[in-house]
Amino acid sequence: MIMFALFMTGPFLWLLSVSLMPGENAFSFPPKFLPTTIKFDNYVQVWQFMDFPNYILNTLIIVVIGLVLNTLLSCLTAYPLAMLMFKGKNLIFSLLVATMIIPAAAGMVVHYLTIQAFGLTNTYLGVVLPSAITVFNVFLMRQSYMGMPGEIRDSGKMDGASELRIWFQLVTPLVKPSIAVISLLEFMAMWNNFLWPMIILEDPKKYPLASALTFLNGQFSYNFGWIAAGTVISVLPIIIVFLFTQRYYMEGISGSVKG
């Protein structure tokens, strides 16, 4: 198990090691996996060169908008598919699941034309809208809602609550672990998204951090220490968020599988 963990985290540990090496150690032969001297020069220099606060702010704006839209729409779509009875429900769900086999790259042209038609190019909303809802999250939330007792909804009906109120006040608070799971997954996906923002954003100053790092890679490929330091800085928020939410993540996955 320890060997497997080292194998899986090996690329990140190597990247972290390179980011702490002086420039001459990164490409030495035979390759050195541990720095002979630990220096933070790469972090200081890449932070001074790139406008990290601006790119981090751009990323946060995109992540917050995308996270709210995706979580809300996924829950709203999954609830009727799990708890309401209507004709064609299973067919609709089957069609939704079937779309998961379509590669994401296949929809880029359609997404671009749609965003362009709405006049949303070079806007954060244009970056977020194509991923405002994902079928996997709908599937995950449907499984969680299906694990809820039907008596909860019946009691709400007896008290005269509307379906929207039952969903928001009675049922959804009971599936918070699953909401934490899809929130974490979407946070990671949007934080690391670099290709679509580069397509839809015309102004490089609006780039999120991941897209800005590819810029750095193109101009300074010889200085791998800077690239490694920038990459480590970009993944730190994901690691911190995961450490704080890992308990909910395990509970949510477990609850969804049982549902």
Sequence and secondary structure as in RCSB ss.txt:
>XXXX:A:sequence
MIMFALFMTGPFLWLLSVSLMPGENAFSFPPKFLPTTIKFDNYVQVWQFMDFPNYILNTLIIVVIGLVLNTLLSC
LTAYPLAMLMFKGKNLIFSLLVATMIIPAAAGMVVHYLTIQAFGLTNTYLGVVLPSAITVFNVFLMRQSYMGMPG
EIRDSGKMDGASELRIWFQLVTPLVKPSIAVISLLEFMAMWNNFLWPMIILEDPKKYPLASALTFLNGQFSYNFG
WIAAGTVISVLPIIIVFLFTQRYYMEGISGSVKG
>XXXX:A:secstr
 HHHHHHHHHHHHHHHHHHTS HHHHT SS  SS SS   HHHHHHHHHS HHHHHHHHHHHHHHHHHHHHHHHH
HHHHHHHH   TTHHHHHHHHHHGGGS GGGGHHHHHHHHHHTT TTSHHHHHGGGSS HHHHHHHHHHHHTS H
HHHHHHHHTT  HHHIIIIIIGGGGHHHHHHHHHHHHHHHHH  HHHHHH   GGG  HHHHHHHHHHH TT HH
HHHHHHHHHHHHHHHHHHHHHHHHHHHHHHHHH 
